[in-house]
Amino acid sequence: MLFHEPQFPPEAETWDELYIVPLQDLHIGDPRFREDIFHRVKEWILGAPNRFAVLNGDLFNVALKRSVSSVYEDTMNPRDQLRYGRKLFDGLQGRVLSATTGNHEERITRETSIDIMEEFAAWLGCAYDPHGVVLKVKFGKDTRHSDPVTYLIYHSHGSSAARMIGGKSLALQRLGEIVLADVYIAGHTHAAVHFKDRFFVPDLHNKKIREVERHYVNGASLVDFGGYAERMNLRPSALGPAYIALNGKTKQVRVML
């Protein structure tokens, strides 16, 4: 787990909101990858200076001969997937806060020790940890005391074999057992999920109990239904990432799926 505090420009103290879009489960190289949706999301991120992304694994499909994905169905080999990914993400340098890897990219790591997401993150110039990243996001100006509003965000690709939405939600909720944060982001299940809970933290300095509202977010994939999902009789999922809006005047989170 990596702790990282991104540095924003000085004008960030005037931002009313800061947006984070988890880009995950794109599966570049899969014939059902919805590149059109990706381009719309990329254009939206670049449309304003307060919009950012985190990369949360399975950007690349990486079909290998010993993997579940079929090497005969992918539109390009893993080397070309990485090259094409750089073409797609070019222009997002400075807009990606952090990155993790996914189980599809880990296929190459297991076979060769090469971590293509580490290489991809280095090319983008963003923080990277293969397992998970805790982001300290600080911007805006709190209306109560004029200090910046601070959020803790934990993102990890996630792991689950669940087929139903309840099981997928439970897998997402497990992130809350790892580290205390305001927002938890997972992928892997391709399900569009958002829910929240509360956690009570003893404040020893002020001798009181502090209440933390925690949001759990799983954005959907950018892969159309068919292929492996249809063969396994998996439920078709929604398409497109989640949009997470952090308020810069008071601590408040909005999630749009």
Backbone as CSV, one residue per row, in Angstrom:
resi,resn,N_x,N_y,N_z,CA_x,CA_y,CA_z,C_x,C_y,C_z
1,MET,0.842,-1.190,0.000,0.000,0.000,0.000,0.883,1.248,0.000
2,LEU,0.556,2.172,-0.885,1.326,3.408,-1.021,0.487,4.597,-0.563
3,PHE,1.109,5.498,0.204,0.469,6.762,0.564,1.012,7.851,-0.350
4,HIS,0.103,8.626,-0.941,0.537,9.655,-1.894,-0.340,10.890,-1.759
5,GLU,0.307,12.059,-1.705,-0.410,13.331,-1.689,-0.111,14.084,-2.979
6,PRO,-1.052,14.116,-3.916,-0.825,14.847,-5.171,-0.693,16.349,-4.909
7,GLN,0.116,16.997,-5.726,0.288,18.437,-5.646,-0.536,19.109,-6.744
8,PHE,-1.466,19.962,-6.337,-2.329,20.658,-7.282,-1.834,22.086,-7.485
9,PRO,-2.241,22.745,-8.565,-1.799,24.121,-8.799,-2.358,25.073,-7.746
10,PRO,-1.764,26.259,-7.588,-2.220,27.207,-6.562,-3.704,27.549,-6.657
11,GLU,-4.237,27.573,-7.878,-5.653,27.921,-8.034,-6.597,26.858,-7.478
12,ALA,-6.049,25.714,-7.031,-6.897,24.662,-6.466,-7.636,25.130,-5.220
13,GLU,-7.120,26.149,-4.547,-7.813,26.643,-3.354,-9.113,27.370,-3.712
14,THR,-9.311,27.683,-4.997,-10.547,28.346,-5.430,-11.563,27.360,-6.005
15,TRP,-11.169,26.092,-6.123,-12.079,25.111,-6.723,-13.226,24.784,-5.768
16,ASP,-14.445,24.841,-6.283,-15.613,24.428,-5.495,-15.724,22.909,-5.417
17,GLU,-15.242,22.234,-6.459,-15.277,20.769,-6.500,-14.033,20.253,-7.203
18,LEU,-13.676,19.031,-6.892,-12.624,18.313,-7.600,-13.197,16.946,-7.971
19,TYR,-13.034,16.567,-9.230,-13.604,15.314,-9.726,-12.519,14.257,-9.900
20,ILE,-12.861,13.038,-9.526,-11.983,11.893,-9.750,-12.766,10.818,-10.501
21,VAL,-12.197,10.364,-11.608,-12.820,9.319,-12.423,-11.942,8.074,-12.371
22,PRO,-12.404,6.983,-11.776,-11.621,5.739,-11.808,-11.698,5.099,-13.199
23,LEU,-10.559,4.990,-13.849,-10.485,4.307,-15.138,-9.978,2.896,-14.874
24,GLN,-10.858,1.918,-15.086,-10.559,0.534,-14.751,-11.372,-0.379,-15.649
25,ASP,-10.895,-1.600,-15.812,-11.621,-2.607,-16.593,-11.933,-2.117,-18.005
26,LEU,-10.928,-1.472,-18.633,-11.086,-1.084,-20.034,-10.911,-2.292,-20.944
27,HIS,-9.950,-3.136,-20.620,-9.631,-4.340,-21.392,-9.268,-3.995,-22.832
28,ILE,-8.299,-3.095,-22.972,-7.783,-2.760,-24.302,-7.246,-4.027,-24.953
29,GLY,-7.654,-4.293,-26.161,-7.288,-5.517,-26.867,-8.441,-6.483,-26.995
30,ASP,-9.421,-6.370,-26.097,-10.649,-7.156,-26.237,-11.470,-6.566,-27.378
31,PRO,-12.018,-7.391,-28.251,-12.788,-6.844,-29.385,-14.019,-6.060,-28.953
32,ARG,-14.426,-6.201,-27.684,-15.621,-5.498,-27.196,-15.278,-4.237,-26.406
33,PHE,-14.004,-3.852,-26.389,-13.592,-2.621,-25.719,-14.283,-1.431,-26.369
34,ARG,-14.973,-0.618,-25.552,-15.713,0.534,-26.056,-14.810,1.775,-26.073
35,GLU,-14.024,1.864,-27.103,-13.099,2.979,-27.237,-13.832,4.307,-27.348
36,ASP,-15.032,4.276,-27.910,-15.803,5.514,-28.049,-16.141,6.112,-26.681
37,ILE,-16.471,5.250,-25.718,-16.761,5.739,-24.365,-15.501,6.308,-23.739
38,PHE,-14.377,5.622,-23.934,-13.119,6.116,-23.375,-12.812,7.520,-23.883
39,HIS,-12.972,7.747,-25.175,-12.654,9.064,-25.737,-13.572,10.143,-25.164
40,ARG,-14.833,9.816,-24.914,-15.743,10.788,-24.310,-15.300,11.129,-22.881
41,VAL,-14.893,10.098,-22.133,-14.436,10.317,-20.759,-13.152,11.148,-20.761
42,LYS,-12.220,10.811,-21.628,-10.954,11.552,-21.731,-11.212,13.009,-22.067
43,GLU,-12.087,13.255,-23.024,-12.411,14.635,-23.411,-13.017,15.399,-22.234
44,TRP,-13.869,14.707,-21.446,-14.493,15.359,-20.295,-13.433,15.716,-19.250
45,ILE,-12.518,14.807,-18.963,-11.471,15.072,-17.968,-10.638,16.279,-18.382
46,LEU,-10.289,16.350,-19.657,-9.431,17.429,-20.140,-10.192,18.745,-20.308
47,GLY,-11.505,18.709,-20.088,-12.328,19.896,-20.308,-12.261,20.928,-19.203
48,ALA,-11.683,20.594,-18.047,-11.570,21.536,-16.930,-10.373,21.139,-16.067
49,PRO,-9.717,22.102,-15.418,-8.488,21.790,-14.666,-8.706,21.044,-13.359
50,ASN,-9.949,20.914,-12.901,-10.231,20.253,-11.617,-10.739,18.825,-11.807
51,ARG,-10.420,18.211,-12.928,-10.869,16.854,-13.225,-9.660,15.940,-13.395
52,PHE,-9.703,14.808,-12.666,-8.557,13.896,-12.631,-9.029,12.448,-12.732
53,ALA,-8.070,11.548,-12.898,-8.370,10.119,-12.983,-7.446,9.341,-12.067
54,VAL,-7.891,8.153,-11.670,-7.007,7.138,-11.096,-7.153,5.897,-11.964
55,LEU,-6.065,5.165,-12.126,-6.077,3.924,-12.908,-6.123,2.764,-11.936
56,ASN,-7.097,1.870,-12.153,-7.361,0.860,-11.127,-7.362,-0.566,-11.673
57,GLY,-6.536,-0.807,-12.662,-6.314,-2.182,-13.099,-7.194,-2.672,-14.229
58,ASP,-6.708,-3.709,-14.897,-7.362,-4.311,-16.062,-7.594,-3.298,-17.176
59,LEU,-6.625,-2.412,-17.359,-6.669,-1.542,-18.528,-6.423,-2.350,-19.791
60,PHE,-5.599,-3.400,-19.657,-5.215,-4.221,-20.798,-5.776,-5.633,-20.629
61,ASN,-6.203,-6.230,-21.723,-6.837,-7.552,-21.630,-5.813,-8.664,-21.419
62,VAL,-4.676,-8.595,-22.098,-3.547,-9.512,-21.897,-3.984,-10.985,-21.957
63,ALA,-4.489,-11.399,-23.089,-4.802,-12.819,-23.280,-3.507,-13.587,-23.547
64,LEU,-3.225,-14.567,-22.693,-2.076,-15.444,-22.872,-2.566,-16.866,-23.112
65,LYS,-1.695,-17.722,-23.586,-2.119,-19.072,-23.948,-2.623,-19.858,-22.749
66,ARG,-2.132,-19.532,-21.544,-2.565,-20.252,-20.349,-3.581,-19.459,-19.524
67,SER,-4.151,-18.418,-20.102,-5.129,-17.604,-19.383,-6.542,-17.950,-19.838
68,VAL,-7.533,-17.456,-19.091,-8.936,-17.691,-19.445,-9.273,-16.999,-20.754
69,SER,-8.785,-15.771,-20.954,-9.039,-15.044,-22.201,-8.376,-15.765,-23.368
70,SER,-8.997,-15.681,-24.529,-8.491,-16.375,-25.707,-7.542,-15.488,-26.507
71,VAL,-6.339,-15.997,-26.785,-5.381,-15.238,-27.586,-5.886,-15.071,-29.018
72,TYR,-6.824,-15.924,-29.430,-7.328,-15.865,-30.790,-8.452,-14.851,-30.959
73,GLU,-8.966,-14.323,-29.838,-10.035,-13.330,-29.916,-9.524,-11.905,-29.770
74,ASP,-8.424,-11.698,-29.051,-7.914,-10.344,-28.853,-7.550,-9.708,-30.193
75,THR,-7.742,-8.409,-30.289,-7.470,-7.685,-31.530,-5.997,-7.348,-31.704
76,MET,-5.205,-7.475,-30.624,-3.773,-7.192,-30.694,-3.070,-7.940,-29.574
77,ASN,-1.783,-8.181,-29.737,-1.029,-8.889,-28.702,-0.716,-7.945,-27.549
78,PRO,-0.255,-8.471,-26.394,-0.007,-7.604,-25.231,0.962,-6.465,-25.494
79,ARG,2.000,-6.681,-26.283,2.941,-5.606,-26.593,2.228,-4.462,-27.301
80,ASP,1.390,-4.791,-28.285,0.669,-3.751,-29.015,-0.435,-3.123,-28.169
81,GLN,-0.970,-3.885,-27.208,-1.953,-3.302,-26.291,-1.319,-2.174,-25.492
82,LEU,-0.091,-2.407,-25.005,0.611,-1.373,-24.248,0.895,-0.164,-25.133
83,ARG,1.324,-0.404,-26.352,1.596,0.704,-27.276,0.313,1.483,-27.578
84,TYR,-0.768,0.770,-27.782,-2.030,1.433,-28.095,-2.558,2.190,-26.874
85,GLY,-2.335,1.613,-25.690,-2.729,2.301,-24.468,-2.033,3.643,-24.337
86,ARG,-0.762,3.701,-24.683,-0.029,4.970,-24.636,-0.623,5.966,-25.623
87,LYS,-1.042,5.485,-26.773,-1.683,6.370,-27.746,-2.996,6.911,-27.193
88,LEU,-3.791,6.042,-26.570,-5.085,6.463,-26.032,-4.928,7.455,-24.886
89,PHE,-3.967,7.220,-24.008,-3.811,8.027,-22.796,-2.922,9.249,-23.001
90,ASP,-2.340,9.376,-24.181,-1.490,10.532,-24.424,-2.308,11.815,-24.264
91,GLY,-1.789,12.745,-23.494,-2.509,13.972,-23.173,-3.041,13.986,-21.759
92,LEU,-3.103,12.812,-21.122,-3.582,12.722,-19.740,-2.448,12.793,-18.722
93,GLN,-1.220,12.978,-19.185,-0.108,13.163,-18.258,-0.413,14.384,-17.375
94,GLY,-0.263,14.219,-16.085,-0.576,15.280,-15.149,-2.013,15.249,-14.660
95,ARG,-2.857,14.428,-15.297,-4.251,14.304,-14.877,-4.535,12.968,-14.198
96,VAL,-3.571,12.077,-14.182,-3.718,10.780,-13.516,-2.992,10.863,-12.176
97,LEU,-3.734,10.697,-11.088,-3.163,10.873,-9.754,-2.359,9.662,-9.306
98,SER,-2.832,8.456,-9.647,-2.173,7.238,-9.173,-2.692,6.048,-9.958
99,ALA,-2.007,4.914,-9.795,-2.377,3.719,-10.552,-2.083,2.458,-9.752
100,THR,-2.866,1.432,-10.013,-2.614,0.080,-9.514,-2.706,-0.875,-10.699
101,THR,-2.444,-2.136,-10.460,-2.559,-3.135,-11.511,-3.808,-3.975,-11.294
102,GLY,-4.125,-4.820,-12.269,-5.268,-5.724,-12.177,-4.850,-7.156,-12.443
103,ASN,-5.785,-8.064,-12.294,-5.455,-9.476,-12.469,-5.070,-9.807,-13.908
104,HIS,-5.568,-9.037,-14.882,-5.191,-9.306,-16.278,-3.735,-8.922,-16.526
105,GLU,-3.308,-7.755,-16.063,-1.899,-7.375,-16.219,-0.980,-8.284,-15.408
106,GLU,-1.470,-8.798,-14.287,-0.650,-9.673,-13.441,-0.283,-10.980,-14.146
107,ARG,-1.007,-11.312,-15.200,-0.644,-12.513,-15.969,0.783,-12.392,-16.492
108,ILE,1.149,-11.225,-16.981,2.500,-11.015,-17.494,3.507,-11.017,-16.349
109,THR,3.145,-10.400,-15.225,4.056,-10.351,-14.079,4.374,-11.746,-13.572
110,ARG,3.351,-12.606,-13.501,3.577,-13.980,-13.027,4.493,-14.756,-13.962
111,GLU,4.376,-14.499,-15.259,5.157,-15.256,-16.229,6.582,-14.724,-16.397
112,THR,6.751,-13.393,-16.210,8.024,-12.785,-16.595,8.648,-11.877,-15.535
113,SER,7.903,-11.502,-14.507,8.277,-10.522,-13.481,8.118,-9.087,-13.964
114,ILE,7.795,-8.874,-15.219,7.628,-7.525,-15.759,6.238,-7.005,-15.409
115,ASP,6.179,-5.834,-14.802,4.913,-5.215,-14.415,4.604,-4.118,-15.426
116,ILE,3.703,-4.404,-16.372,3.437,-3.424,-17.420,2.703,-2.205,-16.885
117,MET,1.951,-2.340,-15.794,1.292,-1.175,-15.222,2.300,-0.264,-14.529
118,GLU,3.358,-0.821,-13.979,4.420,0.001,-13.417,5.067,0.828,-14.519
119,GLU,5.312,0.183,-15.670,5.888,0.889,-16.813,4.930,1.955,-17.327
120,PHE,3.644,1.629,-17.353,2.646,2.563,-17.867,2.517,3.766,-16.943
121,ALA,2.510,3.529,-15.632,2.424,4.616,-14.665,3.648,5.524,-14.749
122,ALA,4.831,4.940,-14.946,6.047,5.737,-15.080,5.971,6.624,-16.313
123,TRP,5.433,6.086,-17.397,5.269,6.881,-18.618,4.300,8.045,-18.386
124,LEU,3.235,7.805,-17.603,2.275,8.854,-17.296,2.783,9.834,-16.247
125,GLY,3.782,9.407,-15.459,4.325,10.253,-14.411,3.461,10.291,-13.167
126,CYS,2.787,9.180,-12.851,1.908,9.159,-11.679,2.404,8.155,-10.649
127,ALA,1.912,8.292,-9.418,2.266,7.365,-8.338,1.732,5.975,-8.665
128,TYR,2.447,4.949,-8.178,2.040,3.573,-8.504,2.321,2.619,-7.355
129,ASP,1.389,1.745,-7.106,1.589,0.580,-6.242,0.733,-0.547,-6.823
130,PRO,1.262,-1.756,-6.963,0.484,-2.822,-7.598,-0.741,-3.260,-6.810
131,HIS,-0.762,-2.997,-5.510,-1.836,-3.525,-4.671,-2.880,-2.480,-4.292
132,GLY,-2.456,-1.260,-4.002,-3.416,-0.233,-3.614,-2.732,1.060,-3.257
133,VAL,-3.480,2.158,-3.381,-2.944,3.487,-3.111,-3.915,4.252,-2.215
134,VAL,-3.367,4.904,-1.187,-4.130,5.855,-0.376,-3.746,7.257,-0.837
135,LEU,-4.729,8.018,-1.308,-4.509,9.379,-1.770,-4.984,10.375,-0.718
136,LYS,-4.156,11.354,-0.415,-4.573,12.493,0.392,-4.847,13.643,-0.572
137,VAL,-6.123,13.966,-0.731,-6.533,15.004,-1.676,-6.927,16.244,-0.882
138,LYS,-6.188,17.328,-1.094,-6.389,18.549,-0.316,-6.537,19.731,-1.271
139,PHE,-7.662,20.442,-1.177,-7.914,21.564,-2.085,-9.046,22.414,-1.503
140,GLY,-9.377,23.497,-2.192,-10.501,24.328,-1.778,-10.216,25.122,-0.520
141,LYS,-11.296,25.622,0.083,-11.198,26.400,1.314,-12.462,26.168,2.131
142,ASP,-12.294,25.500,3.271,-13.432,25.172,4.134,-14.085,26.463,4.641
143,THR,-15.400,26.554,4.495,-16.126,27.765,4.895,-16.101,27.994,6.400
144,ARG,-15.748,26.955,7.184,-15.743,27.113,8.643,-14.465,27.736,9.167
145,HIS,-13.312,27.417,8.528,-12.045,27.885,9.073,-11.015,28.270,8.009
146,SER,-11.415,28.274,6.746,-10.563,28.721,5.631,-9.384,27.808,5.324
147,ASP,-9.276,26.665,6.001,-8.250,25.694,5.647,-8.726,24.846,4.471
148,PRO,-7.819,24.208,3.742,-8.246,23.314,2.659,-9.096,22.154,3.194
149,VAL,-9.974,21.645,2.353,-10.754,20.449,2.680,-9.915,19.237,2.279
150,THR,-9.836,18.248,3.160,-8.962,17.094,2.935,-9.780,15.811,2.875
151,TYR,-9.474,14.979,1.884,-10.124,13.685,1.716,-9.061,12.592,1.634
152,LEU,-9.392,11.428,2.170,-8.570,10.238,1.999,-9.301,9.265,1.085
153,ILE,-8.621,8.825,0.048,-9.214,7.929,-0.942,-8.325,6.699,-1.076
154,TYR,-8.929,5.533,-0.948,-8.178,4.277,-1.120,-8.709,3.560,-2.346
155,HIS,-7.815,3.239,-3.279,-8.257,2.476,-4.450,-7.374,1.254,-4.663
156,SER,-8.040,0.157,-4.984,-7.394,-1.126,-5.254,-8.266,-1.863,-6.269
157,HIS,-7.642,-2.671,-7.115,-8.428,-3.324,-8.173,-9.541,-4.197,-7.622
158,GLY,-9.285,-4.869,-6.514,-10.301,-5.713,-5.907,-10.211,-7.153,-6.364
159,SER,-10.957,-8.001,-5.661,-10.952,-9.428,-5.961,-12.279,-10.029,-5.551
160,SER,-12.915,-10.750,-6.462,-14.189,-11.394,-6.151,-14.566,-12.355,-7.261
161,ALA,-15.148,-13.468,-6.872,-15.718,-14.408,-7.838,-17.237,-14.350,-7.818
162,ALA,-17.795,-13.341,-7.157,-19.250,-13.231,-7.020,-19.915,-12.986,-8.376
163,ARG,-21.087,-13.561,-8.545,-21.857,-13.371,-9.761,-23.014,-12.397,-9.554
164,MET,-23.496,-12.291,-8.318,-24.652,-11.443,-8.029,-24.199,-10.137,-7.384
165,ILE,-25.056,-9.123,-7.487,-24.687,-7.786,-7.043,-24.412,-7.743,-5.538
166,GLY,-25.093,-8.584,-4.759,-24.855,-8.607,-3.322,-23.451,-9.045,-2.987
167,GLY,-22.987,-10.103,-3.634,-21.636,-10.592,-3.402,-20.584,-9.604,-3.878
168,LYS,-20.851,-8.937,-4.995,-19.914,-7.937,-5.504,-19.830,-6.748,-4.547
169,SER,-20.961,-6.368,-3.976,-20.974,-5.258,-3.023,-20.217,-5.623,-1.746
170,LEU,-20.351,-6.875,-1.305,-19.612,-7.319,-0.116,-18.111,-7.277,-0.356
171,ALA,-17.698,-7.659,-1.569,-16.267,-7.600,-1.895,-15.774,-6.161,-1.856
172,LEU,-16.584,-5.236,-2.351,-16.230,-3.823,-2.308,-16.140,-3.331,-0.868
173,GLN,-17.087,-3.737,-0.045,-17.124,-3.283,1.348,-15.897,-3.759,2.132
174,ARG,-15.282,-4.856,1.715,-14.100,-5.371,2.422,-12.937,-4.382,2.406
175,LEU,-12.928,-3.467,1.442,-11.864,-2.464,1.426,-11.897,-1.623,2.699
176,GLY,-13.091,-1.447,3.258,-13.229,-0.663,4.484,-12.637,-1.339,5.698
177,GLU,-12.261,-2.616,5.592,-11.626,-3.328,6.688,-10.097,-3.202,6.655
178,ILE,-9.584,-2.532,5.628,-8.135,-2.447,5.443,-7.569,-1.146,5.995
179,VAL,-8.198,-0.036,5.646,-7.680,1.277,6.022,-8.851,2.242,6.139
180,LEU,-8.721,3.236,7.008,-9.776,4.229,7.174,-9.665,5.278,6.079
181,ALA,-10.746,5.511,5.353,-10.752,6.484,4.262,-12.145,7.071,4.111
182,ASP,-12.234,8.124,3.306,-13.523,8.736,3.003,-14.182,8.071,1.793
183,VAL,-13.350,7.622,0.854,-13.850,6.997,-0.372,-13.022,5.757,-0.666
184,TYR,-13.700,4.663,-0.965,-13.064,3.412,-1.378,-13.460,3.123,-2.819
185,ILE,-12.483,2.773,-3.644,-12.729,2.509,-5.064,-12.187,1.133,-5.416
186,ALA,-13.021,0.302,-6.011,-12.607,-1.018,-6.498,-13.132,-1.227,-7.903
187,GLY,-12.594,-2.228,-8.561,-13.040,-2.610,-9.894,-13.266,-4.108,-9.940
188,HIS,-12.832,-4.724,-11.030,-12.798,-6.172,-11.209,-14.167,-6.790,-11.512
189,THR,-15.203,-6.417,-10.759,-16.500,-7.083,-10.915,-17.329,-6.515,-12.057
190,HIS,-16.913,-5.399,-12.626,-17.626,-4.731,-13.727,-19.011,-4.222,-13.316
191,ALA,-19.301,-4.168,-12.040,-20.622,-3.748,-11.567,-20.598,-2.262,-11.210
192,ALA,-21.680,-1.565,-11.519,-21.832,-0.164,-11.134,-22.485,-0.127,-9.753
193,VAL,-21.691,0.201,-8.734,-22.163,0.125,-7.344,-21.711,1.375,-6.582
194,HIS,-22.599,1.902,-5.769,-22.240,2.961,-4.822,-23.117,2.840,-3.589
195,PHE,-22.500,2.814,-2.426,-23.233,2.876,-1.169,-22.317,3.518,-0.134
196,LYS,-22.843,3.831,1.029,-22.040,4.471,2.057,-22.407,3.960,3.437
197,ASP,-21.478,4.131,4.377,-21.736,3.798,5.772,-21.088,4.859,6.651
198,ARG,-21.135,4.657,7.969,-20.506,5.565,8.914,-19.540,4.793,9.805
199,PHE,-18.499,5.499,10.253,-17.508,4.901,11.139,-17.195,5.923,12.225
200,PHE,-17.116,5.474,13.479,-16.884,6.385,14.588,-15.442,6.256,15.079
201,VAL,-14.755,7.392,15.133,-13.332,7.425,15.468,-13.133,8.245,16.743
202,PRO,-12.535,7.684,17.786,-12.240,8.476,18.984,-11.219,9.572,18.685
203,ASP,-11.555,10.807,19.006,-10.649,11.944,18.854,-10.008,12.195,20.210
204,LEU,-8.812,11.674,20.428,-8.167,11.745,21.735,-7.733,13.159,22.083
205,HIS,-7.402,13.933,21.083,-6.944,15.295,21.345,-8.087,16.173,21.855
206,ASN,-9.240,16.079,21.192,-10.392,16.917,21.566,-11.370,16.198,22.491
207,LYS,-11.061,14.951,22.840,-11.870,14.165,23.765,-13.336,14.078,23.334
208,LYS,-13.504,13.608,22.110,-14.855,13.412,21.585,-14.825,12.309,20.531
209,ILE,-15.991,11.927,20.062,-16.117,10.914,19.014,-16.368,11.622,17.685
210,ARG,-15.553,11.287,16.701,-15.693,11.889,15.377,-16.365,10.899,14.440
211,GLU,-17.348,11.368,13.711,-18.088,10.521,12.779,-17.526,10.693,11.366
212,VAL,-17.238,9.564,10.713,-16.722,9.576,9.346,-17.732,8.893,8.425
213,GLU,-18.177,9.592,7.414,-19.042,8.987,6.396,-18.159,8.432,5.291
214,ARG,-18.340,7.154,4.973,-17.476,6.490,4.012,-18.278,6.064,2.780
215,HIS,-17.718,6.361,1.603,-18.361,6.015,0.342,-17.612,4.852,-0.318
216,TYR,-18.363,3.915,-0.845,-17.808,2.755,-1.544,-18.247,2.829,-3.003
217,VAL,-17.280,2.786,-3.923,-17.574,3.027,-5.332,-16.942,1.950,-6.196
218,ASN,-17.743,1.378,-7.078,-17.248,0.446,-8.094,-17.839,0.891,-9.421
219,GLY,-16.997,1.422,-10.291,-17.487,1.830,-11.605,-17.594,0.637,-12.535
220,ALA,-18.486,0.746,-13.522,-18.659,-0.335,-14.492,-17.487,-0.366,-15.475
221,SER,-17.459,-1.393,-16.302,-16.354,-1.574,-17.244,-16.623,-0.799,-18.537
222,LEU,-15.662,-0.883,-19.454,-15.829,-0.325,-20.793,-15.799,-1.458,-21.826
223,VAL,-16.450,-2.574,-21.472,-16.472,-3.749,-22.339,-17.914,-4.167,-22.586
224,ASP,-18.284,-4.288,-23.842,-19.624,-4.745,-24.192,-19.824,-6.208,-23.798
225,PHE,-21.071,-6.597,-23.665,-21.404,-7.978,-23.300,-21.108,-8.931,-24.448
226,GLY,-20.657,-10.130,-24.083,-20.365,-11.154,-25.075,-19.123,-11.933,-24.682
227,GLY,-18.716,-12.860,-25.532,-17.487,-13.605,-25.284,-17.521,-14.396,-23.997
228,TYR,-16.482,-14.255,-23.176,-16.351,-15.005,-21.925,-17.549,-14.771,-21.014
229,ALA,-17.988,-13.523,-20.885,-19.116,-13.214,-19.995,-20.374,-13.946,-20.421
230,GLU,-20.608,-14.021,-21.707,-21.806,-14.705,-22.191,-21.669,-16.218,-22.044
231,ARG,-20.468,-16.743,-22.305,-20.254,-18.188,-22.157,-20.485,-18.624,-20.721
232,MET,-20.117,-17.758,-19.765,-20.262,-18.080,-18.343,-21.617,-17.665,-17.787
233,ASN,-22.498,-17.179,-18.676,-23.855,-16.763,-18.272,-23.819,-15.696,-17.188
234,LEU,-22.862,-14.751,-17.325,-22.776,-13.648,-16.381,-23.783,-12.568,-16.759
235,ARG,-24.252,-11.854,-15.760,-25.231,-10.796,-15.984,-24.573,-9.628,-16.740
236,PRO,-25.195,-9.125,-17.807,-24.639,-7.948,-18.487,-24.571,-6.760,-17.520
237,SER,-23.463,-6.032,-17.565,-23.275,-4.904,-16.655,-23.446,-3.592,-17.405
238,ALA,-23.614,-2.522,-16.633,-23.671,-1.187,-17.216,-22.308,-0.838,-17.801
239,LEU,-22.264,0.221,-18.581,-21.017,0.660,-19.198,-20.640,2.046,-18.685
240,GLY,-19.352,2.262,-18.495,-18.871,3.590,-18.143,-18.400,3.706,-16.717
241,PRO,-17.466,4.644,-16.477,-16.882,4.795,-15.143,-17.778,5.571,-14.200
242,ALA,-17.393,5.592,-12.947,-18.032,6.447,-11.947,-17.374,7.828,-11.984
243,TYR,-18.138,8.836,-11.618,-17.626,10.199,-11.488,-17.794,10.604,-10.024
244,ILE,-16.686,10.856,-9.355,-16.693,11.168,-7.918,-16.387,12.649,-7.753
245,ALA,-17.326,13.389,-7.161,-17.157,14.829,-6.948,-16.886,15.092,-5.475
246,LEU,-15.751,15.716,-5.183,-15.372,16.106,-3.827,-15.623,17.602,-3.672
247,ASN,-16.323,17.983,-2.611,-16.667,19.381,-2.386,-15.486,20.133,-1.763
248,GLY,-15.225,21.353,-2.247,-14.101,22.129,-1.759,-14.439,23.151,-0.691
249,LYS,-15.718,23.208,-0.290,-16.134,24.166,0.729,-16.540,23.491,2.039
250,THR,-17.036,22.283,1.928,-17.379,21.488,3.099,-17.169,20.030,2.738
251,LYS,-16.900,19.192,3.707,-16.564,17.800,3.398,-17.818,17.054,2.962
252,GLN,-17.929,16.833,1.662,-19.112,16.205,1.087,-18.716,15.516,-0.215
253,VAL,-19.247,14.317,-0.414,-18.915,13.506,-1.595,-20.185,13.222,-2.388
254,ARG,-20.111,13.401,-3.688,-21.189,12.992,-4.587,-20.626,11.956,-5.572
255,VAL,-21.431,10.943,-5.863,-21.008,9.899,-6.802,-22.057,9.769,-7.889
256,MET,-21.608,9.826,-9.136,-22.490,9.684,-10.291,-22.074,8.452,-11.077
257,LEU,-23.006,7.553,-11.280,-22.722,6.323,-12.021,-23.421,6.366,-13.386
